[in-house]
Amino acid sequence: MITRHHVALVILCSLILCGVLFPSDPVLILVICLGACIGTILPDIQMKKPQGFQIRNVAWVVSHFSSVICIPLMCWYYNAASVRTTHPRDKRVTHSFPGVLFIWVVLAALIFIPSFILMAHTTQYLTAALLYGVMFGMVLHLIEDMCTRKGIAPFFPFSTTRICGSIRPCDTTDRRIAQFHFHHCSVAVIILGIEFLGKWQCIVSEPICILALGSCLGMMIWSSDVSISRDYTGDRGTEKRTPGLSDQFISQGKADHPS
């Protein structure tokens, strides 16, 4: 999906979660939502720098963290460990659970450790909330991209099995993404409205929150005809390539910018 879709859907999901778990702490909600927005941008290493000054420049700077700092480390590790030879522009490197975990660990080391050593307890608490939001946003990014035609390789580089759906994010005739926005927004308004009015007890708020998030994500997966396919065969460290498939991942670029 393109950046604005990722950000909008992640914010709505974050509000559903935070509105139930932390209804009386707007600062914490804001920090977690900020972290989720950062997290949902970090995997898009192929984002191109916008011409001139645009709001997308902020997203490009965030994604540059992954492409400049994390990708070289990941490729070096995978190549040194003989897991698989990886190209630094291969989007499967960051569109996978090992990839997002690696990015999160690097970001946590750069942010949390200094704050834990040098700063006050409140700052440490907000830093932990930010990192929680980052991981939440990255996981949602994978789920959302799983619904697209190009999909994700969730365990790359250890497995090249791909999970993909049927959505083309830039196809304006396909109304499913608009339906995702409407459904997420409706659920968020209902959850936040009930929480604001105090119409339920805390003992049932968490299960309802889980069901609400599950309905949003389940509706996306079900509507996108998600399926599993194998793109490569062969042993670890070697790849028998399906013709044209590498180009499909490495040049995702303009039409799907970024996924």
N, C-alpha and C positions, 0 to 999 in steps of 0.2 A: 504494500500500500504506500501511497505517497505521504509525505511528512505530515501534512495537515490532518489527514485521516487518522494517522497514528496518535497524534497529540490529542485530538478531540476525543477519541474513543478512550484513551488512557485516562484523561482527566475525569471523564464521566465514571469510569470504573473506580478510580481512586476516591471520588466523592461518595460513591456507594459504600465503599469499604470504610472510609474514615468517618463518614456521617454516623455510622453505627458504633464503631469502636472508640472514637474520640470526639463525641458530639460537643463537648464543652471546651475544647481546646483548638480554637481557630488557627493559632500559630502553628501547632503541630500538623493540622490538616494542610495548611499552606506549604509547609516544608515537605511533607510527603508527596503532595501533588507536584511540587517543583522537582523533586527527585524522580518521580515517575515520568515527567516530561523529558528530563535529561536521559533517563534510561531508555525511553522508547526511541530516542534519536541515535544513541551510541552505536548500535549495530550497523548503521547505514554508512559504511566506509566509502561507498562509491558516490556519495553526494558531491555534486559539482558546485564550485563557488559561484553564487549568483552574481550577475552583472550589476554593478552599482550597489547602492545601499538599499537592502530589503530586510524584512524581518527574518527571511531565511538565512541571512548571514549569521545570525545567532545559532541556528541549527547547524550550519556548516562548521562553525567553530567547535561545537560540541562533538560532532562526528569526527572532526579532525583529531581529537584526543585518541580515538580508537585507531585511526589509520596511521598516526605518527608514532604513538607510544606502544600501543598494545599489539598491533599486527606484527611488527618486527619481532617482538618477543615471542609471540605465538608461533610464527613461522620458524624461528630459530629453534624453539623447543621441539616442535613436531619433526623437523628435519633431523635434529641431533638425536632424538629418541627413535628415529626410523619408524615413526608412526605412519607418516605419509608426506610426500613432497607436496608442499602447498604453495600456491601463487599468492602474493600479497594483495592482489586485487580480486581474489576469489571470494565472493560474498558468503559462501558457505562457511568460511572460517568464523565469521561473527554471527551468522544466522544458525546457531546450534547451541545446545545447552553447555557443552564444554567451552564454547567461545564466550558466551555471556558470563559464565562463571569466572573465566579468566579475566575479562574486562572488569568485573565487579571487584575481584581480589586486588587488582592493580589500583583501581580507584580507591578502594578502602585503605590500602597501604599508604597512599599519597594524602588522604584526607583524615582518616580516623586516627591513625597512630600519632601524628603530630598533635591533633586536638586532645587526644587522651593524655598525652604527656604534659602539654603546656597550658591547656585551657581549663575553664571551670566546668563543674558538673553539668550545668544547664547546656553549655555548648556541646559537651559530649553527647548529651541526650538528643539534641537536635541533629547532630551529625549522624548518630545512629538512625534517626528517623529518615534523614535524607538518603542514606545508603539503603535502607529498607525500601524506600520509594523507587530508587534506581533499579533494584532487582525486580520489583513488581513491574515496573515499566518495561524492562527488557523481556521478561517472560511474556507479558501481554503482546509485545512486538512480535515474538515468535508465533504466538497463537494467531495473531492477525495476518501475518505473512503466510502462515500455513493455509489460509483460505484462498490465496492467489494462485494463478496458473503456474508461476515459477516455484512457489512453495519454499520449503526449507529442508535441509538435511540435518535433522535434530541431533545426530550423534557424530557428525563430521568432526575430525578426520578418521575416527575409528570405524565408521560405517558411512557409506554413501547412499543409503536408502533415503528416499525423498518422500515427504508428505506434502501434498499439494491439493489445491481446490480448483475452482473453475472461474474465479473472478479475475477480470482484467481491470486494475484500479483506474486506468485512464479512459475506460470505455463509458462515455456519458450516457449511453443508452441502457446500461445495466444499472438498475435502481437498487440493487441489494445493499451497496454501501450506505446509501441514503437511509435505507430501512434499518441498518445497524445503528446509525446515529439516532434515529427516531426511537428505536427500542431502548437503547442505552439511556437516552435522555429521559424517556418516560419512567423507566425503572428508578433512575436517580431522583427524579422529582417526587415519586411516590415514597421512596425510602426516606429521603430527607424531610418530606412533609410530615410523615408519620412520626419520625424522630423529633422533629421540632414541636409537634403538638403533644408529644409525650404520651402517645396512645398505646405503647407497649412497654413491657417490663424488660429489664436487661437480660433476664434469663432466656428470652426467646429472640432477642435482637440479633445475636451472632448467627444462629441457624438461618434466620431469614436473610441476613446479609449474604451468607454463603449461597443460599438458593437464588438470590437476586443476581449475584455474579455468575452463577452457573447458568441461569437462563440467558444472560447476555452472551456469554461465550458459546454456550450450546447452540443458540440460535444462529450465530455466525458460522459455526462448523457445519451444522445441518443444512443451512441454506447454500453453502459453498460446495457441496458435493465432494468433501474431502476424501482423498484416497491415498494409498501407499503404493509407491513404485520403486523399482531398483534401477538406478541410473548407470552403475558401474558393476563390473565383476572383477574378480582377481584377488590376489593376496594383499595383505597390508604392505604399504610402501610401493606397490606397483598398481597401475590402473590400466585396464583395458577400456578405452574410452568409447562411448557412444558418439558417433560423428556429430559434431556441431554442438554438443551439450556444454562443453566448457565455454564456448562463445556465448551460449545462452546465459550462463551465470556471470561470466566476467564482464559482459557488455550490457548488463541490465540497464543501465543508464537513463537515457533521455525519456523514453516512452513510459518508464516505470520509476521515475526519478524522485526520491529514492524509494526502494521497496519498503 
